[in-house]
Amino acid sequence: MHKVVIYMLVCYITAACPAGWHKYKDNCYKKFPAASWNEARSACARQDATLAQVAIRGLAENTFITNEFGGGNWLGMSQCHTSSTCLLDFSPALWTNWAPGQPDKKPQRQPGLDNKDFAVLIQTDGTWADQPKSEKHPHICKKPEDPCADNFCNPNGSTCVNGTCQCKPGYSGGYCYIGPCDAGPCQNEGTCEVGNGNYSCTCVNHYSGRNCEVPPPCKKKNPCVNGTCKDISAVDYRCKCNPGWIGKNCD
């Protein structure tokens, strides 16, 4: 009997939320300082947690987060390439709580931004608004009180074996939520995509290279000696020569 009592006590302590985290049902939550949405996602992963995805459990969890942490916080949902709402694994959300008029199709008013560049910010009344992922806001991280009782392993980055997350290649962390893109390898506003345990960068503004680290001709070394340079591809450019100058490089 003595051994059984000790065992139960140890399990209880192990399953408790860490100091500073708030318990709700079988999960633990904590508010962290302002960061961009992608930075917040990576910061939660380093805590062996995820950005809180209230679209899974619905209104009750959404209400808890609003009452406990207030508004103005990033959550773990974003807009998909279409106008629908997605979870962190890009699967569609089955429950949403958008404020009237939201999402308000901000990409139409902000050139260069796509639907996928917007994520969910919970407001003081519990409704959601879409905001550019580049904006910095506090964020809510969530992790299970007892990982053995609730399989919290990243479904895309791991498999669960006897209550332990076995990370797939390219993933790490206690629950395998730190993925190839979380270190931010894509430079110069490139977009990171995960596939087969690795990442690829989609470059913009004519940057190139595995990590979009190679600048286009005009930014690398202005070849237009007496004129204005305009990049037209990753390897080609066009010069607008000053009066009196001609040639490919206005020289």
C-alpha positions in Angstrom: 0.0 0.0 0.0 2.8 2.4 0.9 4.4 1.9 -2.6 1.1 2.5 -4.3 0.5 5.8 -2.4 4.0 7.1 -3.4 3.4 6.1 -7.0 0.1 8.0 -7.2 1.7 11.1 -5.6 4.6 11.1 -8.1 2.2 10.8 -11.0 0.1 13.7 -9.7 3.1 15.9 -9.4 4.4 15.0 -12.8 1.1 15.7 -14.4 0.6 19.1 -12.9 1.0 22.3 -15.0 4.5 24.0 -14.7 4.8 27.1 -12.5 3.2 30.1 -14.2 1.0 28.1 -16.4 -2.8 28.1 -16.0 -4.8 24.9 -16.0 -8.0 24.4 -17.9 -9.4 20.8 -18.1 -6.4 18.7 -19.1 -4.3 21.4 -20.6 -1.9 24.1 -19.5 -1.9 27.7 -20.9 0.5 30.6 -20.6 0.7 34.1 -22.1 4.0 35.2 -23.6 5.3 38.7 -24.7 4.6 40.2 -28.1 6.0 38.6 -31.2 5.1 38.1 -34.8 2.8 35.1 -35.4 5.5 33.0 -36.9 7.9 33.9 -34.0 5.1 33.1 -31.5 4.6 29.7 -33.1 8.4 28.9 -32.8 8.5 30.3 -29.2 5.6 28.0 -28.2 7.4 25.0 -29.8 10.5 25.7 -27.6 8.2 25.4 -24.6 7.0 22.0 -25.9 3.7 23.6 -26.6 1.7 25.0 -29.5 -0.1 28.3 -30.2 -3.6 27.6 -28.6 -5.9 26.2 -31.3 -9.3 26.9 -29.7 -11.0 26.0 -33.0 -10.6 22.4 -31.9 -12.5 22.5 -28.6 -14.7 25.5 -29.4 -16.5 28.1 -27.4 -15.7 26.9 -23.9 -11.9 27.0 -24.4 -12.2 30.3 -26.3 -14.1 31.8 -23.3 -11.5 30.5 -20.8 -8.7 32.2 -22.8 -10.6 35.5 -23.0 -11.4 35.5 -19.3 -7.9 34.4 -18.2 -5.7 36.4 -20.6 -7.8 39.2 -22.1 -7.8 40.2 -25.7 -5.1 41.1 -28.3 -3.4 37.7 -28.3 -2.3 35.5 -31.2 -4.0 32.1 -31.4 -3.0 29.1 -33.4 -5.3 29.5 -36.4 -4.7 31.4 -39.6 -6.3 32.0 -42.9 -5.6 29.4 -45.6 -4.6 30.2 -49.2 -8.3 30.5 -49.7 -10.6 32.5 -47.4 -11.2 29.6 -45.0 -9.7 29.2 -41.5 -6.9 26.7 -40.9 -5.3 25.0 -38.0 -1.5 24.8 -37.6 -1.3 21.6 -39.8 -3.4 23.5 -42.5 -6.5 21.3 -41.9 -9.7 23.3 -41.9 -11.1 24.6 -38.6 -14.5 23.1 -37.7 -15.4 26.0 -35.4 -14.8 29.7 -35.8 -15.7 32.8 -33.9 -15.0 35.7 -36.3 -16.3 39.1 -35.3 -18.9 40.7 -37.6 -17.2 41.7 -40.9 -14.2 39.5 -40.2 -12.1 38.2 -41.8 -12.2 41.5 -43.7 -10.1 40.5 -46.8 -7.3 42.8 -45.8 -5.1 41.5 -48.6 -7.3 43.5 -51.0 -6.2 46.6 -49.1 -2.5 45.7 -48.6 -0.7 45.0 -51.8 1.8 42.1 -51.7 -0.1 40.2 -48.9 -2.0 37.0 -49.5 -4.7 35.3 -47.3 -2.0 33.0 -45.9 -0.2 36.1 -44.5 -3.0 36.7 -41.9 -3.7 34.9 -38.6 -6.3 35.0 -35.8 -6.1 37.6 -33.1 -8.6 37.1 -30.2 -10.3 40.3 -29.1 -11.5 41.3 -25.6 -15.0 40.1 -26.3 -13.7 36.7 -27.5 -14.4 37.2 -31.1 -11.6 37.0 -33.7 -10.0 39.4 -36.1 -7.5 38.8 -38.9 -4.2 40.6 -38.6 -1.0 40.4 -40.6 1.3 37.7 -39.3 4.2 40.3 -39.3 2.5 42.3 -36.5 3.7 41.8 -33.0 1.2 40.7 -30.3 1.3 38.7 -27.1 0.5 35.0 -27.7 -1.1 32.1 -25.8 0.8 28.8 -25.7 -0.9 25.5 -24.8 0.4 22.1 -23.8 -1.1 19.0 -22.2 -1.1 18.6 -18.4 -0.2 14.9 -18.9 1.1 14.0 -22.4 0.6 10.3 -21.7 -3.2 10.8 -21.2 -3.6 13.1 -24.2 -1.5 12.4 -27.3 -0.1 15.8 -28.0 2.6 14.7 -30.4 2.7 16.8 -33.6 0.8 14.6 -36.1 2.9 15.8 -39.0 6.3 15.6 -37.3 6.1 12.5 -35.1 4.5 9.2 -34.1 3.4 8.4 -30.5 4.9 5.2 -29.0 3.8 4.2 -25.5 3.1 7.8 -24.6 6.4 9.1 -26.0 6.7 11.3 -29.1 9.1 9.8 -31.6 10.2 12.7 -33.9 10.4 12.3 -37.6 13.6 13.6 -39.4 13.8 17.3 -39.3 11.6 17.7 -36.2 12.6 18.1 -32.6 11.3 19.2 -29.1 9.5 17.2 -26.5 6.4 16.9 -28.7 8.2 17.3 -32.1 6.7 20.7 -32.9 10.0 22.3 -33.8 10.1 21.8 -37.5 12.5 22.7 -40.4 10.9 26.1 -40.9 10.9 27.2 -37.2 14.5 28.5 -37.3 13.4 31.0 -40.0 15.9 29.8 -42.7 14.3 31.8 -45.6 15.7 35.3 -45.8 14.6 38.5 -47.5 10.8 37.8 -47.0 11.0 34.3 -48.5 8.2 31.9 -47.6 9.2 28.5 -46.0 7.4 25.3 -46.8 7.9 21.9 -45.1 8.1 18.6 -47.0 9.6 15.2 -46.4 11.4 16.4 -43.2 13.1 19.3 -45.0 12.2 22.8 -46.1 12.1 24.8 -49.3 12.0 28.6 -49.7 9.8 30.5 -52.2 11.7 33.7 -52.9 10.3 37.1 -53.8 11.7 40.3 -55.3 14.0 38.3 -57.5 16.1 36.9 -54.7 17.4 33.4 -55.2 19.4 30.6 -53.5 18.3 27.8 -51.1 17.5 30.4 -48.4 16.8 33.3 -50.7 20.1 34.7 -49.7 21.4 35.7 -53.1 20.4 39.2 -54.1 19.4 40.2 -57.6 21.9 42.1 -59.8 20.8 45.6 -58.8 21.0 44.9 -55.1 24.2 42.8 -55.3 26.2 45.4 -57.2 24.6 48.2 -59.1 25.8 47.6 -62.7 24.2 50.8 -64.1 27.2 53.2 -63.9 25.2 56.3 -65.0 21.6 55.4 -64.6 18.9 53.7 -62.5 18.9 49.9 -62.2 15.7 47.7 -62.2 15.8 44.0 -61.6 13.8 41.9 -64.1 14.8 38.5 -62.8 17.2 36.8 -60.4 20.0 37.2 -63.0 19.0 40.0 -65.3 18.4 43.7 -65.0 17.6 46.8 -67.1 19.2 50.2 -66.8 17.4 53.5 -67.4 20.3 55.7 -68.4 20.8 59.3 -67.4 20.7 61.9 -70.3 23.8 61.5 -72.5 24.5 57.9 -71.6 23.7 54.7 -73.5 24.6 51.0 -73.4 23.6 48.0 -71.3 25.2 49.6 -68.2 24.9 53.3 -69.2 28.7 53.5 -69.6 
